[in-house]
Amino acid sequence: MALSVQDALIHLMVVTASSDEGVSDRELGIIRHLIERSPVFEGYDLSQLETVANAAVDKTNSAGFEGVLDQAAAAIPERLHDTAYALAVEVAVVDVQLPQEELRLLEMVRDRLDLDSLVTGAIEASARARMRKA
């Protein structure tokens, strides 16, 4: 079954969060926050988040990261590819440290979404700047 655009974006965020062996409470919190605040999720029924997140984990267990990324990328229109990458980066940087697994997953997301390196660099720099502490 094809994913809706919003569910595909959530799948990308959940897969990014789970790429380093588990989804932390902070990562779940940022996913919820992004859904509540991002215009791309306008009208989304937040009560569906747990079901969609569990489906993303189940799909990862059965088809691997590659399968989830392929399905999500196919459901996201090109005009939202940068938005999808920005959401994934926001989830990745919430724990401040980016383990190698998350860096590799972000690389896979970039490749699936066929994003320009200048665009991804700007998104990554912006996320790092927002996460710095005084």
N, CA, C and O atoms as a printed pandas DataFrame, in Angstrom:
     atom_number atom_name residue_name chain_id  residue_number  x_coord  y_coord  z_coord
0              1         N          MET        A               1    0.838   -1.182    0.000
1              2        CA          MET        A               1    0.000    0.000    0.000
2              3         C          MET        A               1    0.884    1.246    0.000
3              4         O          MET        A               1    1.844    1.334    0.766
4              5         N          ALA        A               2    0.560    2.197   -0.853
5              6        CA          ALA        A               2    1.341    3.425   -0.966
6              7         C          ALA        A               2    1.120    4.307    0.264
7              8         O          ALA        A               2    0.035    4.343    0.845
8              9         N          LEU        A               3    2.161    4.999    0.630
9             10        CA          LEU        A               3    2.096    5.918    1.770
10            11         C          LEU        A               3    1.551    7.265    1.331
11            12         O          LEU        A               3    1.757    7.689    0.194
12            13         N          SER        A               4    0.853    7.936    2.241
13            14        CA          SER        A               4    0.504    9.334    1.997
14            15         C          SER        A               4    1.791   10.148    2.139
15            16         O          SER        A               4    2.777    9.664    2.694
16            17         N          VAL        A               5    1.778   11.361    1.645
17            18        CA          VAL        A               5    2.961   12.212    1.750
18            19         C          VAL        A               5    3.334   12.410    3.219
19            20         O          VAL        A               5    4.504   12.286    3.584
20            21         N          GLN        A               6    2.362   12.711    4.050
21            22        CA          GLN        A               6    2.647   12.956    5.459
22            23         C          GLN        A               6    3.166   11.696    6.153
23            24         O          GLN        A               6    4.093   11.775    6.959
24            25         N          ASP        A               7    2.590   10.554    5.855
25            26        CA          ASP        A               7    3.080    9.306    6.447
26            27         C          ASP        A               7    4.493    8.996    5.965
27            28         O          ASP        A               7    5.311    8.486    6.730
28            29         N          ALA        A               8    4.782    9.299    4.712
29            30        CA          ALA        A               8    6.132    9.078    4.184
30            31         C          ALA        A               8    7.150    9.956    4.914
31            32         O          ALA        A               8    8.253    9.508    5.223
32            33         N          LEU        A               9    6.780   11.191    5.185
33            34        CA          LEU        A               9    7.672   12.081    5.933
34            35         C          LEU        A               9    7.921   11.546    7.345
35            36         O          LEU        A               9    9.042   11.600    7.849
36            37         N          ILE        A              10    6.878   11.036    7.967
37            38        CA          ILE        A              10    7.026   10.443    9.304
38            39         C          ILE        A              10    7.901    9.201    9.232
39            40         O          ILE        A              10    8.734    8.983   10.112
40            41         N          HIS        A              11    7.727    8.390    8.207
41            42        CA          HIS        A              11    8.589    7.211    8.049
42            43         C          HIS        A              11   10.060    7.633    7.983
43            44         O          HIS        A              11   10.911    7.014    8.622
44            45         N          LEU        A              12   10.361    8.676    7.218
45            46        CA          LEU        A              12   11.751    9.145    7.133
46            47         C          LEU        A              12   12.275    9.593    8.489
47            48         O          LEU        A              12   13.411    9.290    8.853
48            49         N          MET        A              13   11.448   10.314    9.236
49            50        CA          MET        A              13   11.893   10.774   10.552
50            51         C          MET        A              13   12.116    9.606   11.505
51            52         O          MET        A              13   13.105    9.586   12.238
52            53         N          VAL        A              14   11.214    8.641   11.502
53            54        CA          VAL        A              14   11.338    7.483   12.401
54            55         C          VAL        A              14   12.557    6.643   12.026
55            56         O          VAL        A              14   13.296    6.195   12.903
56            57         N          VAL        A              15   12.766    6.430   10.749
57            58        CA          VAL        A              15   13.925    5.651   10.303
58            59         C          VAL        A              15   15.215    6.369   10.687
59            60         O          VAL        A              15   16.177    5.728   11.109
60            61         N          THR        A              16   15.244    7.670   10.546
61            62        CA          THR        A              16   16.421    8.435   10.951
62            63         C          THR        A              16   16.670    8.268   12.444
63            64         O          THR        A              16   17.802    8.043   12.872
64            65         N          ALA        A              17   15.615    8.379   13.224
65            66        CA          ALA        A              17   15.746    8.236   14.679
66            67         C          ALA        A              17   16.204    6.840   15.067
67            68         O          ALA        A              17   16.983    6.681   16.007
68            69         N          SER        A              18   15.731    5.836   14.356
69            70        CA          SER        A              18   16.052    4.456   14.739
70            71         C          SER        A              18   17.367    3.949   14.161
71            72         O          SER        A              18   17.777    2.828   14.460
72            73         N          SER        A              19   18.024    4.742   13.350
73            74        CA          SER        A              19   19.244    4.280   12.689
74            75         C          SER        A              19   20.399    4.044   13.654
75            76         O          SER        A              19   21.348    3.334   13.322
76            77         N          ASP        A              20   20.327    4.628   14.832
77            78        CA          ASP        A              20   21.403    4.442   15.818
78            79         C          ASP        A              20   20.950    3.544   16.969
79            80         O          ASP        A              20   21.267    3.803   18.130
80            81         N          GLU        A              21   20.220    2.507   16.644
81            82        CA          GLU        A              21   19.836    1.443   17.569
82            83         C          GLU        A              21   18.591    1.688   18.400
83            84         O          GLU        A              21   18.235    0.832   19.210
84            85         N          GLY        A              22   17.931    2.781   18.243
85            86        CA          GLY        A              22   16.711    2.986   19.011
86            87         C          GLY        A              22   16.230    4.407   18.892
87            88         O          GLY        A              22   16.980    5.300   18.498
88            89         N          VAL        A              23   14.986    4.612   19.229
89            90        CA          VAL        A              23   14.383    5.931   19.167
90            91         C          VAL        A              23   14.333    6.487   20.590
91            92         O          VAL        A              23   13.663    5.928   21.459
92            93         N          SER        A              24   15.039    7.579   20.817
93            94        CA          SER        A              24   15.065    8.175   22.152
94            95         C          SER        A              24   13.796    8.987   22.397
95            96         O          SER        A              24   13.069    9.324   21.462
96            97         N          ASP        A              25   13.544    9.293   23.659
97            98        CA          ASP        A              25   12.398   10.136   24.007
98            99         C          ASP        A              25   12.536   11.518   23.376
99           100         O          ASP        A              25   11.548   12.115   22.949
100          101         N          ARG        A              26   13.764   12.019   23.321
101          102        CA          ARG        A              26   13.995   13.329   22.685
102          103         C          ARG        A              26   13.644   13.274   21.209
103          104         O          ARG        A              26   13.043   14.206   20.675
104          105         N          GLU        A              27   14.020   12.178   20.541
105          106        CA          GLU        A              27   13.704   12.042   19.117
106          107         C          GLU        A              27   12.197   11.949   18.902
107          108         O          GLU        A              27   11.663   12.577   17.988
108          109         N          LEU        A              28   11.513   11.177   19.730
109          110        CA          LEU        A              28   10.052   11.103   19.625
110          111         C          LEU        A              28    9.425   12.472   19.866
111          112         O          LEU        A              28    8.461   12.850   19.200
112          113         N          GLY        A              29    9.979   13.206   20.821
113          114        CA          GLY        A              29    9.472   14.538   21.119
114          115         C          GLY        A              29    9.634   15.490   19.949
115          116         O          GLY        A              29    8.728   16.268   19.648
116          117         N          ILE        A              30   10.789   15.435   19.283
117          118        CA          ILE        A              30   11.006   16.343   18.153
118          119         C          ILE        A              30   10.112   15.954   16.976
119          120         O          ILE        A              30    9.627   16.823   16.252
120          121         N          ILE        A              31    9.895   14.661   16.783
121          122        CA          ILE        A              31    8.997   14.235   15.705
122          123         C          ILE        A              31    7.593   14.791   15.950
123          124         O          ILE        A              31    6.971   15.343   15.043
124          125         N          ARG        A              32    7.104   14.643   17.166
125          126        CA          ARG        A              32    5.783   15.178   17.519
126          127         C          ARG        A              32    5.754   16.705   17.335
127          128         O          ARG        A              32    4.801   17.253   16.781
128          129         N          HIS        A              33    6.794   17.368   17.801
129          130        CA          HIS        A              33    6.887   18.825   17.685
130          131         C          HIS        A              33    6.868   19.255   16.205
131          132         O          HIS        A              33    6.164   20.195   15.837
132          133         N          LEU        A              34    7.638   18.566   15.375
133          134        CA          LEU        A              34    7.694   18.914   13.955
134          135         C          LEU        A              34    6.335   18.717   13.285
135          136         O          LEU        A              34    5.936   19.514   12.437
136          137         N          ILE        A              35    5.637   17.669   13.661
137          138        CA          ILE        A              35    4.308   17.427   13.094
138          139         C          ILE        A              35    3.340   18.526   13.527
139          140         O          ILE        A              35    2.525   18.991   12.731
140          141         N          GLU        A              36    3.431   18.933   14.776
141          142        CA          GLU        A              36    2.534   19.971   15.297
142          143         C          GLU        A              36    2.818   21.339   14.675
143          144         O          GLU        A              36    1.901   22.144   14.509
144          145         N          ARG        A              37    4.068   21.608   14.331
145          146        CA          ARG        A              37    4.468   22.955   13.907
146          147         C          ARG        A              37    4.704   23.141   12.408
147          148         O          ARG        A              37    4.660   24.269   11.919
148          149         N          SER        A              38    4.949   22.076   11.683
149          150        CA          SER        A              38    5.318   22.214   10.269
150          151         C          SER        A              38    4.080   22.326    9.380
151          152         O          SER        A              38    3.161   21.515    9.489
152          153         N          PRO        A              39    4.057   23.325    8.506
153          154        CA          PRO        A              39    2.907   23.498    7.606
154          155         C          PRO        A              39    2.618   22.266    6.748
155          156         O          PRO        A              39    1.467   22.037    6.375
156          157         N          VAL        A              40    3.625   21.482    6.433
157          158        CA          VAL        A              40    3.414   20.300    5.596
158          159         C          VAL        A              40    2.514   19.275    6.290
159          160         O          VAL        A              40    1.939   18.409    5.632
160          161         N          PHE        A              41    2.392   19.370    7.610
161          162        CA          PHE        A              41    1.536   18.449    8.361
162          163         C          PHE        A              41    0.184   19.068    8.728
163          164         O          PHE        A              41   -0.553   18.509    9.540
164          165         N          GLU        A              42   -0.135   20.195    8.147
165          166        CA          GLU        A              42   -1.408   20.841    8.442
166          167         C          GLU        A              42   -2.558   19.856    8.201
167          168         O          GLU        A              42   -2.649   19.240    7.139
168          169         N          GLY        A              43   -3.422   19.722    9.193
169          170        CA          GLY        A              43   -4.567   18.823    9.099
170          171         C          GLY        A              43   -4.259   17.381    9.457
171          172         O          GLY        A              43   -5.152   16.534    9.420
172          173         N          TYR        A              44   -3.001   17.082    9.806
173          174        CA          TYR        A              44   -2.640   15.705   10.135
174          175         C          TYR        A              44   -3.246   15.314   11.481
175          176         O          TYR        A              44   -3.207   16.092   12.435
176          177         N          ASP        A              45   -3.799   14.123   11.554
177          178        CA          ASP        A              45   -4.396   13.596   12.776
178          179         C          ASP        A              45   -3.283   13.008   13.645
179          180         O          ASP        A              45   -2.822   11.893   13.402
180          181         N          LEU        A              46   -2.863   13.754   14.642
181          182        CA          LEU        A              46   -1.745   13.365   15.498
182          183         C          LEU        A              46   -1.996   12.052   16.232
183          184         O          LEU        A              46   -1.051   11.391   16.663
184          185         N          SER        A              47   -3.250   11.675   16.376
185          186        CA          SER        A              47   -3.550   10.407   17.044
186          187         C          SER        A              47   -3.057    9.211   16.205
187          188         O          SER        A              47   -2.972    8.095   16.717
188          189         N          GLN        A              48   -2.738    9.436   14.948
189          190        CA          GLN        A              48   -2.242    8.375   14.068
190          191         C          GLN        A              48   -0.729    8.179   14.158
191          192         O          GLN        A              48   -0.191    7.228   13.592
192          193         N          LEU        A              49   -0.045    9.076   14.867
193          194        CA          LEU        A              49    1.417    9.039   14.913
194          195         C          LEU        A              49    1.959    7.699   15.396
195          196         O          LEU        A              49    2.864    7.142   14.774
196          197         N          GLU        A              50    1.429    7.182   16.476
197          198        CA          GLU        A              50    1.944    5.918   17.012
198          199         C          GLU        A              50    1.789    4.779   16.007
199          200         O          GLU        A              50    2.703    3.974   15.826
200          201         N          THR        A              51    0.646    4.718   15.366
201          202        CA          THR        A              51    0.394    3.676   14.371
202          203         C          THR        A              51    1.360    3.799   13.195
203          204         O          THR        A              51    1.930    2.804   12.748
204          205         N          VAL        A              52    1.542    5.013   12.699
205          206        CA          VAL        A              52    2.429    5.240   11.554
206          207         C          VAL        A              52    3.881    4.970   11.946
207          208         O          VAL        A              52    4.627    4.368   11.174
208          209         N          ALA        A              53    4.283    5.407   13.131
209          210        CA          ALA        A              53    5.656    5.168   13.595
210          211         C          ALA        A              53    5.923    3.669   13.746
211          212         O          ALA        A              53    6.984    3.183   13.355
212          213         N          ASN        A              54    4.968    2.944   14.309
213          214        CA          ASN        A              54    5.120    1.492   14.442
214          215         C          ASN        A              54    5.202    0.816   13.077
215          216         O          ASN        A              54    5.963   -0.135   12.898
216          217         N          ALA        A              55    4.426    1.301   12.121
217          218        CA          ALA        A              55    4.482    0.747   10.764
218          219         C          ALA        A              55    5.856    0.984   10.144
219          220         O          ALA        A              55    6.372    0.125    9.429
220          221         N          ALA        A              56    6.444    2.136   10.414
221          222        CA          ALA        A              56    7.790    2.435    9.898
222          223         C          ALA        A              56    8.814    1.479   10.494
223          224         O          ALA        A              56    9.689    0.982    9.785
224          225         N          VAL        A              57    8.710    1.219   11.789
225          226        CA          VAL        A              57    9.627    0.289   12.451
226          227         C          VAL        A              57    9.428   -1.127   11.908
227          228         O          VAL        A              57   10.398   -1.832   11.633
228          229         N          ASP        A              58    8.169   -1.539   11.754
229          230        CA          ASP        A              58    7.879   -2.867   11.208
230          231         C          ASP        A              58    8.442   -3.006    9.794
231          232         O          ASP        A              58    9.029   -4.032    9.450
232          233         N          LYS        A              59    8.259   -1.975    8.984
233          234        CA          LYS        A              59    8.768   -2.004    7.610
234          235         C          LYS        A              59   10.299   -2.074    7.616
235          236         O          LYS        A              59   10.891   -2.766    6.788
236          237         N          THR        A              60   10.927   -1.370    8.531
237          238        CA          THR        A              60   12.384   -1.409    8.640
238          239         C          THR        A              60   12.838   -2.822    9.007
239          240         O          THR        A              60   13.818   -3.329    8.462
240          241         N          ASN        A              61   12.120   -3.445    9.929
241          242        CA          ASN        A              61   12.475   -4.812   10.341
242          243         C          ASN        A              61   12.298   -5.815    9.203
243          244         O          ASN        A              61   13.060   -6.776    9.103
244          245         N          SER        A              62   11.313   -5.603    8.357
245          246        CA          SER        A              62   11.058   -6.567    7.282
246          247         C          SER        A              62   11.810   -6.247    5.991
247          248         O          SER        A              62   12.282   -7.157    5.308
248          249         N          ALA        A              63   11.925   -4.967    5.653
249          250        CA          ALA        A              63   12.522   -4.592    4.366
250          251         C          ALA        A              63   13.838   -3.839    4.511
251          252         O          ALA        A              63   14.496   -3.543    3.513
252          253         N          GLY        A              64   14.223   -3.528    5.738
253          254        CA          GLY        A              64   15.452   -2.777    5.958
254          255         C          GLY        A              64   15.277   -1.297    5.660
255          256         O          GLY        A              64   14.237   -0.856    5.172
256          257         N          PHE        A              65   16.330   -0.542    5.970
257          258        CA          PHE        A              65   16.290    0.907    5.733
258          259         C          PHE        A              65   16.039    1.207    4.263
259          260         O          PHE        A              65   15.291    2.125    3.927
260          261         N          GLU        A              66   16.669    0.429    3.392
261          262        CA          GLU        A              66   16.541    0.649    1.950
262          263         C          GLU        A              66   15.074    0.590    1.516
263          264         O          GLU        A              66   14.610    1.441    0.758
264          265         N          GLY        A              67   14.357   -0.415    1.997
265          266        CA          GLY        A              67   12.954   -0.573    1.625
266          267         C          GLY        A              67   12.096    0.584    2.088
267          268         O          GLY        A              67   11.233    1.060    1.351
268          269         N          VAL        A              68   12.331    1.037    3.308
269          270        CA          VAL        A              68   11.556    2.170    3.839
270          271         C          VAL        A              68   11.883    3.440    3.061
271          272         O          VAL        A              68   10.986    4.202    2.701
272          273         N          LEU        A              69   13.163    3.662    2.805
273          274        CA          LEU        A              69   13.557    4.864    2.073
274          275         C          LEU        A              69   12.985    4.871    0.658
275          276         O          LEU        A              69   12.525    5.907    0.177
276          277         N          ASP        A              70   13.012    3.726   -0.003
277          278        CA          ASP        A              70   12.458    3.647   -1.357
278          279         C          ASP        A              70   10.965    3.970   -1.362
279          280         O          ASP        A              70   10.491    4.744   -2.193
280          281         N          GLN        A              71   10.233    3.368   -0.425
281          282        CA          GLN        A              71    8.794    3.589   -0.367
282          283         C          GLN        A              71    8.474    5.046   -0.010
283          284         O          GLN        A              71    7.583    5.653   -0.605
284          285         N          ALA        A              72    9.201    5.599    0.957
285          286        CA          ALA        A              72    8.950    6.983    1.361
286          287         C          ALA        A              72    9.295    7.954    0.232
287          288         O          ALA        A              72    8.518    8.862   -0.066
288          289         N          ALA        A              73   10.449    7.767   -0.392
289          290        CA          ALA        A              73   10.863    8.674   -1.471
290          291         C          ALA        A              73    9.870    8.650   -2.630
291          292         O          ALA        A              73    9.617    9.679   -3.256
292          293         N          ALA        A              74    9.313    7.488   -2.911
293          294        CA          ALA        A              74    8.339    7.371   -3.994
294          295         C          ALA        A              74    7.058    8.143   -3.690
295          296         O          ALA        A              74    6.370    8.583   -4.611
296          297         N          ALA        A              75    6.736    8.310   -2.421
297          298        CA          ALA        A              75    5.490    8.970   -2.026
298          299         C          ALA        A              75    5.626   10.487   -1.868
299          300         O          ALA        A              75    4.624   11.198   -1.792
300          301         N          ILE        A              76    6.861   10.976   -1.820
301          302        CA          ILE        A              76    7.086   12.407   -1.570
302          303         C          ILE        A              76    7.322   13.121   -2.894
303          304         O          ILE        A              76    8.250   12.776   -3.626
304          305         N          PRO        A              77    6.486   14.118   -3.212
305          306        CA          PRO        A              77    6.691   14.844   -4.465
306          307         C          PRO        A              77    8.014   15.612   -4.444
307          308         O          PRO        A              77    8.492   16.025   -3.388
308          309         N          GLU        A              78    8.587   15.793   -5.620
309          310        CA          GLU        A              78    9.901   16.430   -5.729
310          311         C          GLU        A              78    9.938   17.800   -5.041
311          312         O          GLU        A              78   10.958   18.166   -4.458
312          313         N          ARG        A              79    8.871   18.535   -5.101
313          314        CA          ARG        A              79    8.858   19.873   -4.496
314          315         C          ARG        A              79    9.019   19.829   -2.972
315          316         O          ARG        A              79    9.320   20.851   -2.353
316          317         N          LEU        A              80    8.819   18.648   -2.361
317          318        CA          LEU        A              80    8.970   18.498   -0.912
318          319         C          LEU        A              80   10.225   17.714   -0.518
319          320         O          LEU        A              80   10.397   17.376    0.653
320          321         N          HIS        A              81   11.090   17.426   -1.471
321          322        CA          HIS        A              81   12.298   16.660   -1.147
322          323         C          HIS        A              81   13.185   17.400   -0.152
323          324         O          HIS        A              81   13.716   16.788    0.775
324          325         N          ASP        A              82   13.351   18.706   -0.331
325          326        CA          ASP        A              82   14.174   19.451    0.623
326          327         C          ASP        A              82   13.511   19.507    1.998
327          328         O          ASP        A              82   14.196   19.472    3.020
328          329         N          THR        A              83   12.194   19.593    2.023
329          330        CA          THR        A              83   11.453   19.581    3.285
330          331         C          THR        A              83   11.651   18.239    3.996
331          332         O          THR        A              83   11.882   18.195    5.205
332          333         N          ALA        A              84   11.558   17.163    3.240
333          334        CA          ALA        A              84   11.743   15.824    3.809
334          335         C          ALA        A              84   13.141   15.685    4.409
335          336         O          ALA        A              84   13.296   15.150    5.507
336          337         N          TYR        A              85   14.148   16.160    3.698
337          338        CA          TYR        A              85   15.513   16.066    4.202
338          339         C          TYR        A              85   15.681   16.932    5.455
339          340         O          TYR        A              85   16.334   16.523    6.415
340          341         N          ALA        A              86   15.091   18.120    5.438
341          342        CA          ALA        A              86   15.193   19.008    6.601
342          343         C          ALA        A              86   14.563   18.362    7.836
343          344         O          ALA        A              86   15.104   18.479    8.936
344          345         N          LEU        A              87   13.441   17.692    7.667
345          346        CA          LEU        A              87   12.802   17.014    8.792
346          347         C          LEU        A              87   13.690   15.890    9.329
347          348         O          LEU        A              87   13.828   15.731   10.542
348          349         N          ALA        A              88   14.287   15.115    8.430
349          350        CA          ALA        A              88   15.180   14.027    8.848
350          351         C          ALA        A              88   16.388   14.578    9.601
351          352         O          ALA        A              88   16.808   14.003   10.606
352          353         N          VAL        A              89   16.942   15.678    9.126
353          354        CA          VAL        A              89   18.103   16.288    9.788
354          355         C          VAL        A              89   17.721   16.795   11.174
355          356         O          VAL        A              89   18.485   16.633   12.125
356          357         N          GLU        A              90   16.553   17.403   11.295
357          358        CA          GLU        A              90   16.100   17.895   12.604
358          359         C          GLU        A              90   16.050   16.760   13.625
359          360         O          GLU        A              90   16.423   16.943   14.784
360          361         N          VAL        A              91   15.593   15.604   13.193
361          362        CA          VAL        A              91   15.526   14.450   14.089
362          363         C          VAL        A              91   16.938   13.965   14.416
363          364         O          VAL        A              91   17.223   13.620   15.562
364          365         N          ALA        A              92   17.806   13.938   13.437
365          366        CA          ALA        A              92   19.168   13.428   13.644
366          367         C          ALA        A              92   19.960   14.296   14.620
367          368         O          ALA        A              92   20.718   13.768   15.434
368          369         N          VAL        A              93   19.799   15.605   14.551
369          370        CA          VAL        A              93   20.629   16.484   15.377
370          371         C          VAL        A              93   20.090   16.710   16.790
371          372         O          VAL        A              93   20.758   17.344   17.606
372          373         N          VAL        A              94   18.917   16.212   17.085
373          374        CA          VAL        A              94   18.319   16.462   18.396
374          375         C          VAL        A              94   19.171   15.909   19.537
375          376         O          VAL        A              94   19.185   16.476   20.629
376          377         N          ASP        A              95   19.875   14.815   19.294
377          378        CA          ASP        A              95   20.738   14.239   20.325
378          379         C          ASP        A              95   22.127   14.877   20.345
379          380         O          ASP        A              95   23.013   14.395   21.050
380          381         N          VAL        A              96   22.325   15.942   19.589
381          382        CA          VAL        A              96   23.542   16.735   19.489
382          383         C          VAL        A              96   24.675   15.975   18.788
383          384         O          VAL        A              96   25.302   16.522   17.881
384          385         N          GLN        A              97   24.945   14.755   19.179
385          386        CA          GLN        A              97   25.991   13.974   18.532
386          387         C          GLN        A              97   25.375   13.164   17.391
387          388         O          GLN        A              97   24.289   12.601   17.522
388          389         N          LEU        A              98   26.090   13.120   16.281
389          390        CA          LEU        A              98   25.626   12.328   15.148
390          391         C          LEU        A              98   26.512   11.104   14.995
391          392         O          LEU        A              98   27.623   11.198   14.473
392          393         N          PRO        A              99   26.024    9.955   15.448
393          394        CA          PRO        A              99   26.814    8.735   15.271
394          395         C          PRO        A              99   26.928    8.380   13.790
395          396         O          PRO        A              99   26.142    8.849   12.967
396          397         N          GLN        A             100   27.884    7.573   13.471
397          398        CA          GLN        A             100   28.135    7.182   12.088
398          399         C          GLN        A             100   26.891    6.604   11.410
399          400         O          GLN        A             100   26.665    6.842   10.224
400          401         N          GLU        A             101   26.088    5.852   12.154
401          402        CA          GLU        A             101   24.880    5.251   11.583
402          403         C          GLU        A             101   23.902    6.321   11.082
403          404         O          GLU        A             101   23.314    6.177   10.010
404          405         N          GLU        A             102   23.733    7.392   11.862
405          406        CA          GLU        A             102   22.812    8.450   11.443
406          407         C          GLU        A             102   23.381    9.219   10.265
407          408         O          GLU        A             102   22.640    9.608    9.363
408          409         N          LEU        A             103   24.693    9.442   10.261
409          410        CA          LEU        A             103   25.309   10.127    9.121
410          411         C          LEU        A             103   25.119    9.320    7.839
411          412         O          LEU        A             103   24.820    9.878    6.783
412          413         N          ARG        A             104   25.293    8.019    7.939
413          414        CA          ARG        A             104   25.107    7.145    6.775
414          415         C          ARG        A             104   23.652    7.160    6.321
415          416         O          ARG        A             104   23.381    7.197    5.121
416          417         N          LEU        A             105   22.724    7.134    7.257
417          418        CA          LEU        A             105   21.306    7.162    6.898
418          419         C          LEU        A             105   20.962    8.472    6.193
419          420         O          LEU        A             105   20.239    8.467    5.197
420          421         N          LEU        A             106   21.475    9.591    6.702
421          422        CA          LEU        A             106   21.214   10.876    6.049
422          423         C          LEU        A             106   21.774   10.894    4.630
423          424         O          LEU        A             106   21.171   11.470    3.724
424          425         N          GLU        A             107   22.918   10.265    4.446
425          426        CA          GLU        A             107   23.493   10.149    3.102
426          427         C          GLU        A             107   22.551    9.351    2.191
427          428         O          GLU        A             107   22.350    9.713    1.032
428          429         N          MET        A             108   21.990    8.291    2.711
429          430        CA          MET        A             108   21.050    7.473    1.944
430          431         C          MET        A             108   19.797    8.277    1.596
431          432         O          MET        A             108   19.273    8.165    0.488
432          433         N          VAL        A             109   19.315    9.091    2.546
433          434        CA          VAL        A             109   18.144    9.932    2.297
434          435         C          VAL        A             109   18.465   10.938    1.194
435          436         O          VAL        A             109   17.671   11.127    0.273
436          437         N          ARG        A             110   19.632   11.582    1.288
437          438        CA          ARG        A             110   20.054   12.543    0.250
438          439         C          ARG        A             110   20.048   11.888   -1.125
439          440         O          ARG        A             110   19.558   12.461   -2.098
440          441         N          ASP        A             111   20.601   10.676   -1.190
441          442        CA          ASP        A             111   20.675    9.976   -2.469
442          443         C          ASP        A             111   19.280    9.638   -3.001
443          444         O          ASP        A             111   19.009    9.831   -4.186
444          445         N          ARG        A             112   18.395    9.137   -2.139
445          446        CA          ARG        A             112   17.046    8.758   -2.564
446          447         C          ARG        A             112   16.265    9.971   -3.071
447          448         O          ARG        A             112   15.499    9.879   -4.030
448          449         N          LEU        A             113   16.476   11.105   -2.407
449          450        CA          LEU        A             113   15.726   12.305   -2.771
450          451         C          LEU        A             113   16.418   13.118   -3.859
451          452         O          LEU        A             113   15.877   14.116   -4.337
452          453         N          ASP        A             114   17.613   12.689   -4.246
453          454        CA          ASP        A             114   18.372   13.328   -5.329
454          455         C          ASP        A             114   18.504   14.836   -5.105
455          456         O          ASP        A             114   18.171   15.644   -5.972
456          457         N          LEU        A             115   18.998   15.185   -3.924
457          458        CA          LEU        A             115   19.132   16.592   -3.561
458          459         C          LEU        A             115   20.515   17.134   -3.896
459          460         O          LEU        A             115   21.516   16.422   -3.813
460          461         N          ASP        A             116   20.550   18.385   -4.270
461          462        CA          ASP        A             116   21.782   19.089   -4.564
462          463         C          ASP        A             116   22.615   19.234   -3.289
463          464         O          ASP        A             116   22.070   19.480   -2.213
464          465         N          SER        A             117   23.913   19.085   -3.411
465          466        CA          SER        A             117   24.780   19.153   -2.226
466          467         C          SER        A             117   24.773   20.532   -1.577
467          468         O          SER        A             117   24.962   20.631   -0.365
468          469         N          LEU        A             118   24.561   21.592   -2.342
469          470        CA          LEU        A             118   24.473   22.924   -1.737
470          471         C          LEU        A             118   23.223   23.048   -0.872
471          472         O          LEU        A             118   23.260   23.668    0.191
472          473         N          VAL        A             119   22.127   22.466   -1.320
473          474        CA          VAL        A             119   20.878   22.494   -0.559
474          475         C          VAL        A             119   21.047   21.705    0.737
475          476         O          VAL        A             119   20.687   22.184    1.813
476          477         N          THR        A             120   21.595   20.496    0.632
477          478        CA          THR        A             120   21.742   19.677    1.840
478          479         C          THR        A             120   22.742   20.300    2.805
479          480         O          THR        A             120   22.552   20.235    4.020
480          481         N          GLY        A             121   23.795   20.896    2.283
481          482        CA          GLY        A             121   24.766   21.568    3.151
482          483         C          GLY        A             121   24.132   22.715    3.920
483          484         O          GLY        A             121   24.404   22.901    5.106
484          485         N          ALA        A             122   23.293   23.479    3.247
485          486        CA          ALA        A             122   22.609   24.596    3.907
486          487         C          ALA        A             122   21.652   24.100    4.981
487          488         O          ALA        A             122   21.581   24.676    6.066
488          489         N          ILE        A             123   20.920   23.041    4.684
489          490        CA          ILE        A             123   19.986   22.469    5.656
490          491         C          ILE        A             123   20.756   21.972    6.878
491          492         O          ILE        A             123   20.348   22.225    8.011
492          493         N          GLU        A             124   21.860   21.272    6.659
493          494        CA          GLU        A             124   22.666   20.732    7.759
494          495         C          GLU        A             124   23.279   21.847    8.601
495          496         O          GLU        A             124   23.274   21.769    9.830
496          497         N          ALA        A             125   23.811   22.889    7.946
497          498        CA          ALA        A             125   24.415   24.009    8.679
498          499         C          ALA        A             125   23.371   24.736    9.514
499          500         O          ALA        A             125   23.645   25.138   10.645
500          501         N          SER        A             126   22.196   24.902    8.967
501          502        CA          SER        A             126   21.119   25.562    9.695
502          503         C          SER        A             126   20.713   24.756   10.930
503          504         O          SER        A             126   20.499   25.325   12.001
504          505         N          ALA        A             127   20.610   23.455   10.785
505          506        CA          ALA        A             127   20.246   22.597   11.920
506          507         C          ALA        A             127   21.317   22.640   13.000
507          508         O          ALA        A             127   21.002   22.725   14.187
508          509         N          ARG        A             128   22.580   22.581   12.596
509          510        CA          ARG        A             128   23.672   22.661   13.585
510          511         C          ARG        A             128   23.622   23.985   14.341
511          512         O          ARG        A             128   23.801   24.015   15.558
512          513         N          ALA        A             129   23.384   25.064   13.629
513          514        CA          ALA        A             129   23.328   26.388   14.246
514          515         C          ALA        A             129   22.190   26.463   15.276
515          516         O          ALA        A             129   22.355   27.063   16.338
516          517         N          ARG        A             130   21.039   25.858   14.964
517          518        CA          ARG        A             130   19.909   25.896   15.890
518          519         C          ARG        A             130   20.155   25.056   17.135
519          520         O          ARG        A             130   19.552   25.321   18.175
520          521         N          MET        A             131   21.010   24.067   17.060
521          522        CA          MET        A             131   21.221   23.164   18.183
522          523         C          MET        A             131   22.360   23.588   19.115
523          524         O          MET        A             131   22.555   22.972   20.162
524          525         N          ARG        A             132   23.107   24.621   18.753
525          526        CA          ARG        A             132   24.231   25.047   19.594
526          527         C          ARG        A             132   23.748   25.629   20.910
527          528         O          ARG        A             132   22.696   26.263   20.995
528          529         N          LYS        A             133   24.551   25.390   21.923
529          530        CA          LYS        A             133   24.268   25.959   23.242
530          531         C          LYS        A             133   25.223   27.114   23.507
531          532         O          LYS        A             133   26.297   27.204   22.913
532          533         N          ALA        A             134   24.817   27.979   24.395
533          534        CA          ALA        A             134   25.637   29.153   24.721
534          535         C          ALA        A             134   26.892   28.748   25.447
535          536         O          ALA        A             134   27.704   29.603   25.801
